[in-house]
């Protein structure tokens, strides 16, 4: 589906001092340990974990690489419809 699995990309990391993510690719990237989905509006959805655990934590980043929201699997378990709706709206920039 147009996504390439990469093994050479540097892993994204969060700098708490700057409150910003670094090494976020500009194109959708899937690795063995993390996935970044780059949207047309510049927002990105970042998740860590292998193929079947990639949704354990989901981060939505604005075009500047700043995290706007984050959900963990417990929140998904407790309120899946609300979390999914909030995530989609956050990724749309709302």
N, C-alpha and C positions, 0 to 999 in steps of 0.2 A: 504494500500500500504506500510506497514511496518513503517509508522510514528505513533508514539504514542503521544497522547495529554497529556501534563503534566500540573498539577496544582501546583506542589510543587517547581519547579525550581526558583532560584533567577533570577530576571530580569537582562538582560545585561544592562550595563551602560557605558558611554564614559567618561573617565578621561581626561579632557582637558590638565591638567598639563603634563601627560605622553603621550598624544596623542594616547591613546590605549583603546580598549574596554575590559571590564572585565565581568566575569561570562558568558562567551560564552561556551555553551556545546560542547562536543567532538562528539556527535551524533546528527543527525537531531532531532529537538525538535519543537513541535507545542504546544503553550499555547493559552489561551484566548486573550492574549495581544501582543504576539510576536511569530515569527517563525525564526528558524535558520536551514538552509539547509547546511549540511556538505558534501563537495565534496571529491572525491577520492584523489585529489591533495593537500588536506589540507586547501584549501580556503573555506570560508563560506559566505553564503548570509544571511544577517540579515534584517528583516523587522518588523515594529511595526504596530499594529492595529488589530482589530478583523478579523474574517474570510473574510469579504467582503471589508475591508479597508486595508488589509495587504500590499498593494503596494503603500501606500501613500509616503513612503520613503523606498528606498532600498540601503543597504550598502553592499559593497563587502570587506571582510577582508582577509588579507593574513594569512598564517599559524601561524604567531606570534601574531595575534589578532589586527594588525594595519589596519586601514581603508585605502584601496587603492583608492576607489571612492565611490560616493554617488549620487543618483538621487532622485528628488522629483517628485510628480505627474504632476507638471506643465511642466517639461521637457519631460515627457512621452507624454503629450497632444500635445506639440509642434512638437516633432520629434520621434514618437514611434519606427520606424524601426531603426533609428540611436541609440537610447537609448538601445533598446533590443540587438542590435549587439554589442555595446560597453560593456554592462553588461556581456554578455556571454564571450567575449574575456577577460575582466578583471577577471572574475571568473576562466578562464582557465590559469590565471597567465601571460597574455600578457600585 
